[in-house]
Amino acid sequence: MNMDMSMDRGGGFLNDTPSFSEDKNLRRAQNIVPVMIGQIVRSSGDFQIWEIPVRMLTFIGILRKVNESTTKITYEIEDETGVITTVRWLEVNKTMPEPTLEINTYVRIYGLLRDQNGVKQVFIVRILPLEDLNELTNHLLEVTYTTVKAEQMFKANNTPTFSVNVDDNSMFNNDCTGMTSEQAIVFKIIQAKNDTECGIERNDIKALVPERILQDVDQIIHFLTSEGHIYTTRTDDHFKAT
């Protein structure tokens, strides 16, 4: 699955009023940004990552609740960072079958963020059951990588346009062979700062990793250094990738 996830600060790429035809929306989408639910629910106003507007997003979570009416289906989705309500509008005379989804299983959402009376909701463009847990690992890597790149461009004051190619089978794999997903996340954070003079400082790495691996960062850095994947620069706490 290859999807362009470029970000563009200038104008939107989808109309303000969404059409809920899956194929039509996915063809029209130019910017699909991987996020965690916590990023969405904690945002205020328009959802942005380092001041870069997010038009269309994708996330993975556990399906907790389903409520169906004649016009729409409401799904409650939870990941390790939060819970959000998503809405799928039903189309009249639709011939394509609905995906088979089970409570307490992982699903992937592609959708548009809307604020309904002060409550964040996602209008679903597409919802799919997760068939391979490797896709969850890849998603966590994509979220981390996207956030780091957005921060880089914000601090460099460059035009914020970048692309992240999503390939469920190969995302980050070439550089991360033999690493766990947690080690790969830390490695990619360090690698993303390779264009700076001294790389990235240990505390900055800890500020960027998912909370679930924060306590393991020092051990992961030691592993990456011992295996030759990274090296120290200005001090013993500044790192670059090899």
Protein Blocks (a to p, Z undefined) as FASTA:
>chain_A
ZZdfbdcfbacfbdfbdcfbfklmmmmpmbdcdddfklmmmpghjadeehiacfbdcddd
ddfbdcddfkbccdddddfkbccdddddddehiabdcddddehiacddddddddeehiac
dddfbdcddfbfklmmmmmmmmmmmmmmmmmmmmnopacdddddddfklgoklmmgoiaf
klmmmmmmmmmmmmpmnlpafklmmmmmcfklmmmmmmmmmmmmmnopaccfkbmmbccd
ZZ
